[in-house]
Amino acid sequence: MSEHLGVERSELTDDAPLDDMMDELDLIELIMALEEEFGLELPDDIEEVVNGGISPFEQIFMDGADGKLKDKSDEEIIELFKEASRIERNAPQDITLGKFLVILDQYLP
């Protein structure tokens, strides 16, 4: 991450504000680099989740409207809502490296 963002490794602390280190394009490039480096497949809307553009709750409702939840049981949908309640919605200027890593952690195998 330090190499990609062009900052010293020592600057990458949990409370480091990412908006000081990158813009939205940098975020997209970082996500792509993380996917490639670690063999991850993150959701297409991860940038919006990180940036606070679409809340996790909004995403569940959008998925439901698109029919993506029709095969899910009530218990699975309740779990989605529980997971969404654990994700903090942040404005881009409020996202720290620690919060970014918490968001990414839910997508790790």
Biopython code that builds the backbone (N, CA, C, O; Angstrom):
import numpy as np
from Bio.PDB.StructureBuilder import StructureBuilder

atoms = [
    (1, "MET", "N", (0.819, -1.194, 0.000)),
    (1, "MET", "CA", (0.000, 0.000, 0.000)),
    (1, "MET", "C", (0.859, 1.251, 0.000)),
    (1, "MET", "O", (0.546, 2.227, -0.683)),
    (2, "SER", "N", (1.944, 1.224, 0.767)),
    (2, "SER", "CA", (2.780, 2.425, 0.818)),
    (2, "SER", "C", (3.378, 2.727, -0.549)),
    (2, "SER", "O", (3.459, 3.885, -0.960)),
    (3, "GLU", "N", (3.797, 1.671, -1.251)),
    (3, "GLU", "CA", (4.359, 1.860, -2.581)),
    (3, "GLU", "C", (3.300, 2.400, -3.547)),
    (3, "GLU", "O", (3.571, 3.311, -4.330)),
    (4, "HIS", "N", (2.113, 1.838, -3.486)),
    (4, "HIS", "CA", (1.044, 2.263, -4.390)),
    (4, "HIS", "C", (0.622, 3.713, -4.123)),
    (4, "HIS", "O", (0.353, 4.475, -5.052)),
    (5, "LEU", "N", (0.570, 4.074, -2.841)),
    (5, "LEU", "CA", (0.119, 5.420, -2.480)),
    (5, "LEU", "C", (1.252, 6.447, -2.483)),
    (5, "LEU", "O", (1.008, 7.651, -2.400)),
    (6, "GLY", "N", (2.495, 5.961, -2.580)),
    (6, "GLY", "CA", (3.623, 6.881, -2.583)),
    (6, "GLY", "C", (3.876, 7.539, -1.247)),
    (6, "GLY", "O", (4.280, 8.700, -1.183)),
    (7, "VAL", "N", (3.633, 6.785, -0.163)),
    (7, "VAL", "CA", (3.877, 7.309, 1.184)),
    (7, "VAL", "C", (4.807, 6.343, 1.909)),
    (7, "VAL", "O", (4.942, 5.183, 1.521)),
    (8, "GLU", "N", (5.437, 6.832, 2.956)),
    (8, "GLU", "CA", (6.294, 5.987, 3.781)),
    (8, "GLU", "C", (5.436, 4.973, 4.530)),
    (8, "GLU", "O", (4.307, 5.262, 4.928)),
    (9, "ARG", "N", (5.988, 3.798, 4.711)),
    (9, "ARG", "CA", (5.259, 2.746, 5.420)),
    (9, "ARG", "C", (4.854, 3.196, 6.828)),
    (9, "ARG", "O", (3.789, 2.825, 7.320)),
    (10, "SER", "N", (5.697, 3.984, 7.461)),
    (10, "SER", "CA", (5.415, 4.459, 8.821)),
    (10, "SER", "C", (4.179, 5.369, 8.876)),
    (10, "SER", "O", (3.600, 5.558, 9.946)),
    (11, "GLU", "N", (3.776, 5.928, 7.739)),
    (11, "GLU", "CA", (2.597, 6.790, 7.694)),
    (11, "GLU", "C", (1.298, 5.985, 7.674)),
    (11, "GLU", "O", (0.223, 6.544, 7.888)),
    (12, "LEU", "N", (1.386, 4.681, 7.419)),
    (12, "LEU", "CA", (0.206, 3.838, 7.302)),
    (12, "LEU", "C", (-0.194, 3.282, 8.666)),
    (12, "LEU", "O", (0.014, 2.108, 8.971)),
    (13, "THR", "N", (-0.766, 4.153, 9.462)),
    (13, "THR", "CA", (-1.279, 3.768, 10.774)),
    (13, "THR", "C", (-2.790, 3.618, 10.689)),
    (13, "THR", "O", (-3.408, 4.094, 9.736)),
    (14, "ASP", "N", (-3.393, 2.956, 11.682)),
    (14, "ASP", "CA", (-4.843, 2.743, 11.667)),
    (14, "ASP", "C", (-5.642, 4.040, 11.569)),
    (14, "ASP", "O", (-6.706, 4.073, 10.950)),
    (15, "ASP", "N", (-5.130, 5.103, 12.178)),
    (15, "ASP", "CA", (-5.885, 6.356, 12.172)),
    (15, "ASP", "C", (-5.456, 7.320, 11.071)),
    (15, "ASP", "O", (-5.858, 8.483, 11.068)),
    (16, "ALA", "N", (-4.640, 6.837, 10.135)),
    (16, "ALA", "CA", (-4.204, 7.696, 9.021)),
    (16, "ALA", "C", (-5.396, 7.972, 8.097)),
    (16, "ALA", "O", (-6.014, 7.033, 7.596)),
    (17, "PRO", "N", (-5.725, 9.251, 7.866)),
    (17, "PRO", "CA", (-6.851, 9.579, 6.986)),
    (17, "PRO", "C", (-6.484, 9.323, 5.526)),
    (17, "PRO", "O", (-5.534, 9.904, 5.003)),
    (18, "LEU", "N", (-7.243, 8.451, 4.880)),
    (18, "LEU", "CA", (-6.923, 8.088, 3.504)),
    (18, "LEU", "C", (-7.141, 9.227, 2.523)),
    (18, "LEU", "O", (-6.495, 9.263, 1.476)),
    (19, "ASP", "N", (-8.032, 10.155, 2.833)),
    (19, "ASP", "CA", (-8.267, 11.255, 1.894)),
    (19, "ASP", "C", (-7.040, 12.145, 1.757)),
    (19, "ASP", "O", (-6.899, 12.859, 0.764)),
    (20, "ASP", "N", (-6.142, 12.107, 2.758)),
    (20, "ASP", "CA", (-4.884, 12.856, 2.655)),
    (20, "ASP", "C", (-3.896, 12.153, 1.730)),
    (20, "ASP", "O", (-2.956, 12.772, 1.233)),
    (21, "MET", "N", (-4.111, 10.858, 1.501)),
    (21, "MET", "CA", (-3.164, 10.050, 0.730)),
    (21, "MET", "C", (-3.624, 9.757, -0.688)),
    (21, "MET", "O", (-2.806, 9.465, -1.560)),
    (22, "MET", "N", (-4.942, 9.834, -0.928)),
    (22, "MET", "CA", (-5.420, 9.439, -2.250)),
    (22, "MET", "C", (-6.756, 10.076, -2.590)),
    (22, "MET", "O", (-7.509, 10.518, -1.721)),
    (23, "ASP", "N", (-7.020, 10.105, -3.891)),
    (23, "ASP", "CA", (-8.332, 10.543, -4.360)),
    (23, "ASP", "C", (-9.118, 9.307, -4.785)),
    (23, "ASP", "O", (-8.663, 8.181, -4.585)),
    (24, "GLU", "N", (-10.296, 9.514, -5.369)),
    (24, "GLU", "CA", (-11.157, 8.387, -5.727)),
    (24, "GLU", "C", (-10.508, 7.464, -6.762)),
    (24, "GLU", "O", (-10.651, 6.244, -6.683)),
    (25, "LEU", "N", (-9.801, 8.040, -7.723)),
    (25, "LEU", "CA", (-9.119, 7.218, -8.727)),
    (25, "LEU", "C", (-8.028, 6.375, -8.079)),
    (25, "LEU", "O", (-7.859, 5.204, -8.421)),
    (26, "ASP", "N", (-7.290, 6.964, -7.148)),
    (26, "ASP", "CA", (-6.272, 6.205, -6.416)),
    (26, "ASP", "C", (-6.910, 5.040, -5.652)),
    (26, "ASP", "O", (-6.345, 3.949, -5.583)),
    (27, "LEU", "N", (-8.095, 5.286, -5.081)),
    (27, "LEU", "CA", (-8.799, 4.243, -4.346)),
    (27, "LEU", "C", (-9.150, 3.075, -5.266)),
    (27, "LEU", "O", (-8.953, 1.913, -4.908)),
    (28, "ILE", "N", (-9.663, 3.386, -6.435)),
    (28, "ILE", "CA", (-10.023, 2.339, -7.403)),
    (28, "ILE", "C", (-8.777, 1.554, -7.809)),
    (28, "ILE", "O", (-8.807, 0.325, -7.874)),
    (29, "GLU", "N", (-7.689, 2.264, -8.079)),
    (29, "GLU", "CA", (-6.444, 1.595, -8.462)),
    (29, "GLU", "C", (-5.902, 0.736, -7.314)),
    (29, "GLU", "O", (-5.387, -0.357, -7.549)),
    (30, "LEU", "N", (-6.016, 1.222, -6.085)),
    (30, "LEU", "CA", (-5.564, 0.462, -4.927)),
    (30, "LEU", "C", (-6.386, -0.811, -4.771)),
    (30, "LEU", "O", (-5.835, -1.881, -4.512)),
    (31, "ILE", "N", (-7.681, -0.700, -4.926)),
    (31, "ILE", "CA", (-8.552, -1.873, -4.810)),
    (31, "ILE", "C", (-8.191, -2.906, -5.879)),
    (31, "ILE", "O", (-8.125, -4.102, -5.595)),
    (32, "MET", "N", (-7.959, -2.441, -7.103)),
    (32, "MET", "CA", (-7.576, -3.359, -8.183)),
    (32, "MET", "C", (-6.235, -4.028, -7.866)),
    (32, "MET", "O", (-6.058, -5.221, -8.112)),
    (33, "ALA", "N", (-5.304, -3.263, -7.326)),
    (33, "ALA", "CA", (-3.991, -3.820, -6.973)),
    (33, "ALA", "C", (-4.127, -4.855, -5.858)),
    (33, "ALA", "O", (-3.462, -5.891, -5.896)),
    (34, "LEU", "N", (-4.978, -4.589, -4.866)),
    (34, "LEU", "CA", (-5.197, -5.544, -3.780)),
    (34, "LEU", "C", (-5.832, -6.830, -4.303)),
    (34, "LEU", "O", (-5.462, -7.928, -3.887)),
    (35, "GLU", "N", (-6.784, -6.684, -5.213)),
    (35, "GLU", "CA", (-7.419, -7.866, -5.807)),
    (35, "GLU", "C", (-6.380, -8.727, -6.521)),
    (35, "GLU", "O", (-6.360, -9.950, -6.377)),
    (36, "GLU", "N", (-5.530, -8.073, -7.284)),
    (36, "GLU", "CA", (-4.513, -8.803, -8.039)),
    (36, "GLU", "C", (-3.466, -9.434, -7.115)),
    (36, "GLU", "O", (-3.107, -10.600, -7.279)),
    (37, "GLU", "N", (-2.990, -8.668, -6.161)),
    (37, "GLU", "CA", (-1.933, -9.141, -5.266)),
    (37, "GLU", "C", (-2.373, -10.330, -4.418)),
    (37, "GLU", "O", (-1.610, -11.275, -4.217)),
    (38, "PHE", "N", (-3.619, -10.274, -3.918)),
    (38, "PHE", "CA", (-4.074, -11.300, -2.988)),
    (38, "PHE", "C", (-5.108, -12.256, -3.583)),
    (38, "PHE", "O", (-5.674, -13.081, -2.866)),
    (39, "GLY", "N", (-5.359, -12.149, -4.889)),
    (39, "GLY", "CA", (-6.310, -13.044, -5.533)),
    (39, "GLY", "C", (-7.726, -12.870, -5.023)),
    (39, "GLY", "O", (-8.485, -13.836, -4.944)),
    (40, "LEU", "N", (-8.086, -11.645, -4.676)),
    (40, "LEU", "CA", (-9.423, -11.352, -4.156)),
    (40, "LEU", "C", (-10.354, -10.971, -5.297)),
    (40, "LEU", "O", (-9.912, -10.516, -6.353)),
    (41, "GLU", "N", (-11.625, -11.160, -5.074)),
    (41, "GLU", "CA", (-12.616, -10.615, -5.988)),
    (41, "GLU", "C", (-13.588, -9.803, -5.140)),
    (41, "GLU", "O", (-14.489, -10.347, -4.503)),
    (42, "LEU", "N", (-13.384, -8.496, -5.148)),
    (42, "LEU", "CA", (-14.219, -7.604, -4.358)),
    (42, "LEU", "C", (-15.443, -7.208, -5.169)),
    (42, "LEU", "O", (-15.394, -7.202, -6.399)),
    (43, "PRO", "N", (-16.546, -6.876, -4.493)),
    (43, "PRO", "CA", (-17.751, -6.473, -5.217)),
    (43, "PRO", "C", (-17.496, -5.229, -6.067)),
    (43, "PRO", "O", (-16.658, -4.393, -5.730)),
    (44, "ASP", "N", (-18.229, -5.123, -7.165)),
    (44, "ASP", "CA", (-18.065, -3.977, -8.063)),
    (44, "ASP", "C", (-18.303, -2.652, -7.362)),
    (44, "ASP", "O", (-17.734, -1.633, -7.752)),
    (45, "ASP", "N", (-19.133, -2.655, -6.338)),
    (45, "ASP", "CA", (-19.485, -1.406, -5.671)),
    (45, "ASP", "C", (-18.644, -1.127, -4.426)),
    (45, "ASP", "O", (-19.020, -0.289, -3.606)),
    (46, "ILE", "N", (-17.516, -1.814, -4.274)),
    (46, "ILE", "CA", (-16.699, -1.627, -3.075)),
    (46, "ILE", "C", (-16.249, -0.182, -2.918)),
    (46, "ILE", "O", (-16.149, 0.315, -1.796)),
    (47, "GLU", "N", (-15.974, 0.505, -4.036)),
    (47, "GLU", "CA", (-15.561, 1.907, -3.931)),
    (47, "GLU", "C", (-16.669, 2.746, -3.303)),
    (47, "GLU", "O", (-16.404, 3.641, -2.500)),
    (48, "GLU", "N", (-17.920, 2.446, -3.678)),
    (48, "GLU", "CA", (-19.042, 3.200, -3.124)),
    (48, "GLU", "C", (-19.225, 2.896, -1.648)),
    (48, "GLU", "O", (-19.546, 3.789, -0.865)),
    (49, "VAL", "N", (-19.022, 1.635, -1.260)),
    (49, "VAL", "CA", (-19.127, 1.273, 0.158)),
    (49, "VAL", "C", (-18.050, 1.994, 0.950)),
    (49, "VAL", "O", (-18.327, 2.559, 2.008)),
    (50, "VAL", "N", (-16.813, 1.976, 0.440)),
    (50, "VAL", "CA", (-15.709, 2.646, 1.131)),
    (50, "VAL", "C", (-15.944, 4.146, 1.202)),
    (50, "VAL", "O", (-15.703, 4.768, 2.236)),
    (51, "ASN", "N", (-16.412, 4.725, 0.108)),
    (51, "ASN", "CA", (-16.627, 6.172, 0.061)),
    (51, "ASN", "C", (-17.910, 6.617, 0.727)),
    (51, "ASN", "O", (-18.133, 7.816, 0.890)),
    (52, "GLY", "N", (-18.751, 5.690, 1.110)),
    (52, "GLY", "CA", (-20.002, 6.065, 1.737)),
    (52, "GLY", "C", (-21.080, 6.420, 0.744)),
    (52, "GLY", "O", (-22.131, 6.924, 1.139)),
    (53, "GLY", "N", (-20.853, 6.171, -0.548)),
    (53, "GLY", "CA", (-21.836, 6.514, -1.573)),
    (53, "GLY", "C", (-23.119, 5.741, -1.446)),
    (53, "GLY", "O", (-24.204, 6.310, -1.564)),
    (54, "ILE", "N", (-23.014, 4.465, -1.208)),
    (54, "ILE", "CA", (-24.186, 3.627, -0.992)),
    (54, "ILE", "C", (-23.950, 2.904, 0.317)),
    (54, "ILE", "O", (-22.935, 2.231, 0.497)),
    (55, "SER", "N", (-24.889, 3.048, 1.218)),
    (55, "SER", "CA", (-24.723, 2.364, 2.497)),
    (55, "SER", "C", (-24.969, 0.877, 2.303)),
    (55, "SER", "O", (-25.644, 0.475, 1.355)),
    (56, "PRO", "N", (-24.435, 0.073, 3.183)),
    (56, "PRO", "CA", (-24.680, -1.365, 3.084)),
    (56, "PRO", "C", (-26.174, -1.703, 3.138)),
    (56, "PRO", "O", (-26.617, -2.663, 2.508)),
    (57, "PHE", "N", (-26.939, -0.922, 3.880)),
    (57, "PHE", "CA", (-28.385, -1.146, 3.940)),
    (57, "PHE", "C", (-29.038, -0.845, 2.590)),
    (57, "PHE", "O", (-29.889, -1.598, 2.116)),
    (58, "GLU", "N", (-28.627, 0.263, 1.985)),
    (58, "GLU", "CA", (-29.153, 0.598, 0.657)),
    (58, "GLU", "C", (-28.834, -0.502, -0.343)),
    (58, "GLU", "O", (-29.655, -0.820, -1.203)),
    (59, "GLN", "N", (-27.647, -1.081, -0.233)),
    (59, "GLN", "CA", (-27.247, -2.139, -1.153)),
    (59, "GLN", "C", (-28.147, -3.361, -1.000)),
    (59, "GLN", "O", (-28.523, -3.983, -1.994)),
    (60, "ILE", "N", (-28.492, -3.706, 0.231)),
    (60, "ILE", "CA", (-29.383, -4.852, 0.456)),
    (60, "ILE", "C", (-30.731, -4.594, -0.202)),
    (60, "ILE", "O", (-31.278, -5.478, -0.862)),
    (61, "PHE", "N", (-31.270, -3.392, -0.029)),
    (61, "PHE", "CA", (-32.557, -3.075, -0.641)),
    (61, "PHE", "C", (-32.463, -3.078, -2.165)),
    (61, "PHE", "O", (-33.382, -3.538, -2.842)),
    (62, "MET", "N", (-31.355, -2.567, -2.707)),
    (62, "MET", "CA", (-31.178, -2.575, -4.160)),
    (62, "MET", "C", (-31.058, -4.001, -4.679)),
    (62, "MET", "O", (-31.617, -4.336, -5.724)),
    (63, "ASP", "N", (-30.325, -4.844, -3.948)),
    (63, "ASP", "CA", (-30.211, -6.246, -4.347)),
    (63, "ASP", "C", (-31.570, -6.933, -4.309)),
    (63, "ASP", "O", (-31.892, -7.738, -5.183)),
    (64, "GLY", "N", (-32.361, -6.614, -3.296)),
    (64, "GLY", "CA", (-33.704, -7.190, -3.207)),
    (64, "GLY", "C", (-34.573, -6.753, -4.370)),
    (64, "GLY", "O", (-35.301, -7.564, -4.941)),
    (65, "ALA", "N", (-34.503, -5.487, -4.722)),
    (65, "ALA", "CA", (-35.295, -4.971, -5.850)),
    (65, "ALA", "C", (-34.849, -5.588, -7.168)),
    (65, "ALA", "O", (-35.654, -5.751, -8.085)),
    (66, "ASP", "N", (-33.574, -5.930, -7.263)),
    (66, "ASP", "CA", (-33.044, -6.548, -8.483)),
    (66, "ASP", "C", (-33.263, -8.062, -8.512)),
    (66, "ASP", "O", (-32.861, -8.724, -9.469)),
    (67, "GLY", "N", (-33.889, -8.610, -7.484)),
    (67, "GLY", "CA", (-34.150, -10.043, -7.435)),
    (67, "GLY", "C", (-32.956, -10.876, -6.996)),
    (67, "GLY", "O", (-32.996, -12.103, -7.082)),
    (68, "LYS", "N", (-31.898, -10.230, -6.528)),
    (68, "LYS", "CA", (-30.685, -10.966, -6.142)),
    (68, "LYS", "C", (-30.836, -11.695, -4.810)),
    (68, "LYS", "O", (-29.991, -12.517, -4.456)),
    (69, "LEU", "N", (-31.892, -11.403, -4.080)),
    (69, "LEU", "CA", (-32.083, -12.042, -2.781)),
    (69, "LEU", "C", (-33.216, -13.062, -2.791)),
    (69, "LEU", "O", (-33.540, -13.629, -1.748)),
    (70, "LYS", "N", (-33.815, -13.301, -3.937)),
    (70, "LYS", "CA", (-35.001, -14.160, -3.987)),
    (70, "LYS", "C", (-34.723, -15.592, -3.543)),
    (70, "LYS", "O", (-35.632, -16.270, -3.064)),
    (71, "ASP", "N", (-33.500, -16.062, -3.692)),
    (71, "ASP", "CA", (-33.162, -17.423, -3.280)),
    (71, "ASP", "C", (-32.639, -17.500, -1.850)),
    (71, "ASP", "O", (-32.274, -18.575, -1.375)),
    (72, "LYS", "N", (-32.604, -16.369, -1.170)),
    (72, "LYS", "CA", (-32.103, -16.338, 0.206)),
    (72, "LYS", "C", (-33.249, -16.568, 1.187)),
    (72, "LYS", "O", (-34.378, -16.126, 0.974)),
    (73, "SER", "N", (-32.922, -17.270, 2.262)),
    (73, "SER", "CA", (-33.917, -17.499, 3.316)),
    (73, "SER", "C", (-34.038, -16.235, 4.171)),
    (73, "SER", "O", (-33.214, -15.326, 4.079)),
    (74, "ASP", "N", (-35.075, -16.198, 4.996)),
    (74, "ASP", "CA", (-35.252, -15.064, 5.908)),
    (74, "ASP", "C", (-34.043, -14.927, 6.831)),
    (74, "ASP", "O", (-33.596, -13.818, 7.124)),
    (75, "GLU", "N", (-33.518, -16.067, 7.286)),
    (75, "GLU", "CA", (-32.367, -16.047, 8.187)),
    (75, "GLU", "C", (-31.138, -15.453, 7.486)),
    (75, "GLU", "O", (-30.385, -14.692, 8.094)),
    (76, "GLU", "N", (-30.936, -15.798, 6.216)),
    (76, "GLU", "CA", (-29.798, -15.258, 5.471)),
    (76, "GLU", "C", (-29.941, -13.750, 5.270)),
    (76, "GLU", "O", (-28.956, -13.016, 5.348)),
    (77, "ILE", "N", (-31.149, -13.295, 5.014)),
    (77, "ILE", "CA", (-31.382, -11.858, 4.840)),
    (77, "ILE", "C", (-31.162, -11.121, 6.157)),
    (77, "ILE", "O", (-30.607, -10.022, 6.172)),
    (78, "ILE", "N", (-31.593, -11.719, 7.248)),
    (78, "ILE", "CA", (-31.353, -11.118, 8.565)),
    (78, "ILE", "C", (-29.848, -11.009, 8.812)),
    (78, "ILE", "O", (-29.383, -10.000, 9.341)),
    (79, "GLU", "N", (-29.087, -12.032, 8.436)),
    (79, "GLU", "CA", (-27.633, -11.984, 8.586)),
    (79, "GLU", "C", (-27.028, -10.856, 7.748)),
    (79, "GLU", "O", (-26.107, -10.174, 8.197)),
    (80, "LEU", "N", (-27.546, -10.659, 6.531)),
    (80, "LEU", "CA", (-27.061, -9.550, 5.703)),
    (80, "LEU", "C", (-27.268, -8.216, 6.410)),
    (80, "LEU", "O", (-26.387, -7.357, 6.399)),
    (81, "PHE", "N", (-28.442, -8.047, 7.025)),
    (81, "PHE", "CA", (-28.709, -6.808, 7.749)),
    (81, "PHE", "C", (-27.799, -6.669, 8.975)),
    (81, "PHE", "O", (-27.343, -5.571, 9.294)),
    (82, "LYS", "N", (-27.543, -7.773, 9.649)),
    (82, "LYS", "CA", (-26.631, -7.719, 10.800)),
    (82, "LYS", "C", (-25.235, -7.306, 10.348)),
    (82, "LYS", "O", (-24.597, -6.467, 10.984)),
    (83, "GLU", "N", (-24.762, -7.894, 9.251)),
    (83, "GLU", "CA", (-23.446, -7.528, 8.723)),
    (83, "GLU", "C", (-23.420, -6.058, 8.322)),
    (83, "GLU", "O", (-22.443, -5.354, 8.577)),
    (84, "ALA", "N", (-24.501, -5.600, 7.692)),
    (84, "ALA", "CA", (-24.566, -4.203, 7.256)),
    (84, "ALA", "C", (-24.506, -3.261, 8.449)),
    (84, "ALA", "O", (-23.934, -2.175, 8.353)),
    (85, "SER", "N", (-25.086, -3.662, 9.562)),
    (85, "SER", "CA", (-25.076, -2.786, 10.736)),
    (85, "SER", "C", (-23.688, -2.668, 11.342)),
    (85, "SER", "O", (-23.415, -1.723, 12.082)),
    (86, "ARG", "N", (-22.800, -3.625, 11.036)),
    (86, "ARG", "CA", (-21.426, -3.567, 11.550)),
    (86, "ARG", "C", (-20.525, -2.688, 10.697)),
    (86, "ARG", "O", (-19.447, -2.290, 11.138)),
    (87, "ILE", "N", (-20.955, -2.386, 9.489)),
    (87, "ILE", "CA", (-20.136, -1.583, 8.584)),
    (87, "ILE", "C", (-20.474, -0.121, 8.802)),
    (87, "ILE", "O", (-21.633, 0.280, 8.691)),
    (88, "GLU", "N", (-19.479, 0.661, 9.107)),
    (88, "GLU", "CA", (-19.698, 2.084, 9.293)),
    (88, "GLU", "C", (-19.760, 2.762, 7.934)),
    (88, "GLU", "O", (-18.940, 2.489, 7.058)),
    (89, "ARG", "N", (-20.724, 3.634, 7.766)),
    (89, "ARG", "CA", (-20.801, 4.426, 6.541)),
    (89, "ARG", "C", (-20.019, 5.700, 6.772)),
    (89, "ARG", "O", (-20.290, 6.443, 7.716)),
    (90, "ASN", "N", (-19.063, 5.947, 5.924)),
    (90, "ASN", "CA", (-18.156, 7.079, 6.105)),
    (90, "ASN", "C", (-18.178, 7.982, 4.887)),
    (90, "ASN", "O", (-18.252, 7.521, 3.748)),
    (91, "ALA", "N", (-18.113, 9.254, 5.148)),
    (91, "ALA", "CA", (-17.852, 10.185, 4.058)),
    (91, "ALA", "C", (-16.395, 9.992, 3.670)),
    (91, "ALA", "O", (-15.588, 9.601, 4.514)),
    (92, "PRO", "N", (-16.031, 10.256, 2.406)),
    (92, "PRO", "CA", (-14.645, 10.019, 2.003)),
    (92, "PRO", "C", (-13.625, 10.688, 2.919)),
    (92, "PRO", "O", (-12.562, 10.119, 3.165)),
    (93, "GLN", "N", (-13.921, 11.867, 3.422)),
    (93, "GLN", "CA", (-12.946, 12.558, 4.244)),
    (93, "GLN", "C", (-12.819, 11.939, 5.639)),
    (93, "GLN", "O", (-11.908, 12.285, 6.391)),
    (94, "ASP", "N", (-13.736, 11.018, 5.986)),
    (94, "ASP", "CA", (-13.698, 10.409, 7.310)),
    (94, "ASP", "C", (-13.072, 9.023, 7.321)),
    (94, "ASP", "O", (-12.888, 8.445, 8.392)),
    (95, "ILE", "N", (-12.744, 8.482, 6.169)),
    (95, "ILE", "CA", (-12.247, 7.113, 6.126)),
    (95, "ILE", "C", (-10.773, 7.072, 6.524)),
    (95, "ILE", "O", (-9.943, 7.806, 5.987)),
    (96, "THR", "N", (-10.477, 6.206, 7.466)),
    (96, "THR", "CA", (-9.093, 6.011, 7.891)),
    (96, "THR", "C", (-8.616, 4.668, 7.355)),
    (96, "THR", "O", (-9.414, 3.851, 6.896)),
    (97, "LEU", "N", (-7.339, 4.455, 7.416)),
    (97, "LEU", "CA", (-6.793, 3.189, 6.959)),
    (97, "LEU", "C", (-7.393, 2.038, 7.758)),
    (97, "LEU", "O", (-7.725, 0.998, 7.190)),
    (98, "GLY", "N", (-7.533, 2.211, 9.055)),
    (98, "GLY", "CA", (-8.116, 1.162, 9.897)),
    (98, "GLY", "C", (-9.525, 0.798, 9.469)),
    (98, "GLY", "O", (-9.859, -0.383, 9.382)),
    (99, "LYS", "N", (-10.366, 1.806, 9.197)),
    (99, "LYS", "CA", (-11.737, 1.545, 8.754)),
    (99, "LYS", "C", (-11.747, 0.888, 7.380)),
    (99, "LYS", "O", (-12.562, 0.004, 7.117)),
    (100, "PHE", "N", (-10.842, 1.318, 6.503)),
    (100, "PHE", "CA", (-10.731, 0.726, 5.176)),
    (100, "PHE", "C", (-10.409, -0.762, 5.288)),
    (100, "PHE", "O", (-10.989, -1.583, 4.579)),
    (101, "LEU", "N", (-9.484, -1.104, 6.180)),
    (101, "LEU", "CA", (-9.100, -2.499, 6.352)),
    (101, "LEU", "C", (-10.225, -3.326, 6.960)),
    (101, "LEU", "O", (-10.369, -4.504, 6.634)),
    (102, "VAL", "N", (-11.021, -2.729, 7.837)),
    (102, "VAL", "CA", (-12.184, -3.435, 8.396)),
    (102, "VAL", "C", (-13.186, -3.748, 7.285)),
    (102, "VAL", "O", (-13.745, -4.844, 7.241)),
    (103, "ILE", "N", (-13.411, -2.794, 6.396)),
    (103, "ILE", "CA", (-14.327, -3.029, 5.269)),
    (103, "ILE", "C", (-13.785, -4.139, 4.383)),
    (103, "ILE", "O", (-14.535, -5.032, 3.988)),
    (104, "LEU", "N", (-12.504, -4.101, 4.065)),
    (104, "LEU", "CA", (-11.900, -5.139, 3.222)),
    (104, "LEU", "C", (-11.930, -6.505, 3.892)),
    (104, "LEU", "O", (-12.090, -7.524, 3.221)),
    (105, "ASP", "N", (-11.779, -6.530, 5.189)),
    (105, "ASP", "CA", (-11.696, -7.799, 5.927)),
    (105, "ASP", "C", (-12.906, -8.689, 5.705)),
    (105, "ASP", "O", (-12.776, -9.913, 5.694)),
    (106, "GLN", "N", (-14.070, -8.103, 5.531)),
    (106, "GLN", "CA", (-15.277, -8.911, 5.353)),
    (106, "GLN", "C", (-15.281, -9.665, 4.021)),
    (106, "GLN", "O", (-16.074, -10.588, 3.834)),
    (107, "TYR", "N", (-14.407, -9.279, 3.107)),
    (107, "TYR", "CA", (-14.357, -9.933, 1.799)),
    (107, "TYR", "C", (-13.207, -10.938, 1.676)),
    (107, "TYR", "O", (-13.052, -11.588, 0.642)),
    (108, "LEU", "N", (-12.401, -11.059, 2.738)),
    (108, "LEU", "CA", (-11.283, -11.995, 2.692)),
    (108, "LEU", "C", (-11.780, -13.416, 2.928)),
    (108, "LEU", "O", (-12.721, -13.634, 3.692)),
    (109, "PRO", "N", (-11.146, -14.377, 2.270)),
    (109, "PRO", "CA", (-11.577, -15.778, 2.467)),
    (109, "PRO", "C", (-11.240, -16.285, 3.861)),
    (109, "PRO", "O", (-11.532, -17.436, 4.187)),
]
sb = StructureBuilder()
sb.init_structure("model")
sb.init_model(0)
sb.init_chain("A")
sb.init_seg("    ")
for serial, (resi, resn, name, xyz) in enumerate(atoms, 1):
    if name == "N":
        sb.init_residue(resn, " ", resi, " ")
    sb.init_atom(name, np.array(xyz, "f"), 0.0, 1.0, " ", f" {name:<3s}", serial, name[0])
structure = sb.get_structure()
